[in-house]
Amino acid sequence: MEVPGQPDDLTLFDLLERVINKGVVVQGDIVISLADIDLLYVNLRLLIASVAKLETVSGQRFRLDGGSPTKPGDDPA
């Protein structure tokens, strides 16, 4: 099916670039039960986005050294 205004071929790199630039959240639940008794419940939430996108959405600057995020203009030291 051809969508107007869209290129005919979309590479994996193009798709990954779009996902990282826009951001995507994947959420799901895993439940392992036996005889209608829940033995294990896992709630998963996965966020895929670029650091630049996270900074614009949250208004915070993320540090690559594992430190706490800071507001723009704050001294990161």
C-alpha contacts under 8 A as a table, 3 or more apart, distances in Angstrom:
res1	aa1	res2	aa2	distance
2	E	6	Q	7.76
2	E	8	D	7.44
3	V	6	Q	5.66
7	P	10	L	6.84
10	L	14	D	6.21
10	L	15	L	6.86
11	T	14	D	5.20
11	T	15	L	6.39
12	L	15	L	5.10
12	L	16	L	6.09
13	F	16	L	5.11
13	F	17	E	6.05
14	D	17	E	5.10
14	D	18	R	6.26
15	L	18	R	5.19
15	L	19	V	6.28
16	L	19	V	5.11
16	L	20	I	6.13
17	E	20	I	5.25
17	E	21	N	6.03
18	R	21	N	5.18
18	R	22	K	6.04
18	R	23	G	7.99
19	V	22	K	5.35
19	V	23	G	5.31
19	V	24	V	6.33
19	V	48	I	7.41
19	V	49	A	6.96
20	I	23	G	5.12
20	I	24	V	7.57
20	I	48	I	6.31
20	I	49	A	4.40
20	I	50	S	5.24
21	N	49	A	6.38
21	N	50	S	6.13
21	N	53	K	6.63
22	K	49	A	6.78
22	K	53	K	7.29
23	G	47	L	7.31
23	G	48	I	5.53
23	G	49	A	4.19
23	G	50	S	7.16
23	G	53	K	7.37
24	V	47	L	5.95
24	V	48	I	5.34
24	V	49	A	6.53
25	V	45	R	7.02
25	V	46	L	5.60
25	V	47	L	4.60
25	V	48	I	6.42
26	V	44	L	7.93
26	V	45	R	5.78
26	V	46	L	5.04
26	V	47	L	6.54
27	Q	43	N	7.71
27	Q	44	L	5.55
27	Q	45	R	4.43
27	Q	46	L	6.29
28	G	43	N	6.10
28	G	44	L	5.20
28	G	45	R	6.61
29	D	41	Y	7.24
29	D	42	V	5.70
29	D	43	N	4.59
29	D	44	L	5.95
30	I	40	L	7.83
30	I	41	Y	5.77
30	I	42	V	5.05
30	I	43	N	6.50
30	I	44	L	7.86
31	V	38	D	6.72
31	V	39	L	7.59
31	V	40	L	5.65
31	V	41	Y	4.56
31	V	42	V	6.44
32	I	38	D	5.97
32	I	39	L	5.65
32	I	40	L	5.03
32	I	41	Y	6.54
33	S	36	D	5.92
33	S	37	I	5.19
33	S	38	D	4.13
33	S	39	L	5.08
33	S	40	L	6.81
34	L	37	I	5.29
34	L	38	D	6.57
34	L	39	L	6.92
38	D	41	Y	7.03
49	A	53	K	6.41
49	A	54	L	6.76
50	S	53	K	5.25
50	S	54	L	6.40
51	V	54	L	5.06
51	V	55	E	6.15
51	V	62	F	7.10
52	A	55	E	5.12
52	A	56	T	6.35
53	K	56	T	5.22
53	K	57	V	6.19
54	L	57	V	5.21
54	L	58	S	5.89
54	L	59	G	7.95
54	L	60	Q	7.91
55	E	58	S	5.35
55	E	59	G	5.37
55	E	60	Q	5.18
55	E	61	R	5.43
55	E	62	F	6.85
56	T	59	G	5.41
56	T	60	Q	7.47
59	G	71	K	6.53
59	G	72	P	7.17
60	Q	69	P	6.03
60	Q	70	T	5.36
60	Q	71	K	4.50
60	Q	72	P	6.09
61	R	69	P	5.51
61	R	70	T	5.22
61	R	71	K	5.95
61	R	72	P	6.22
62	F	68	S	7.30
62	F	69	P	4.69
62	F	70	T	6.73
63	R	66	G	6.11
63	R	67	G	5.83
63	R	68	S	6.94
63	R	69	P	6.12
63	R	70	T	7.99
64	L	67	G	7.35
70	T	74	D	6.28
70	T	75	D	7.95
70	T	76	P	6.59
71	K	74	D	5.58
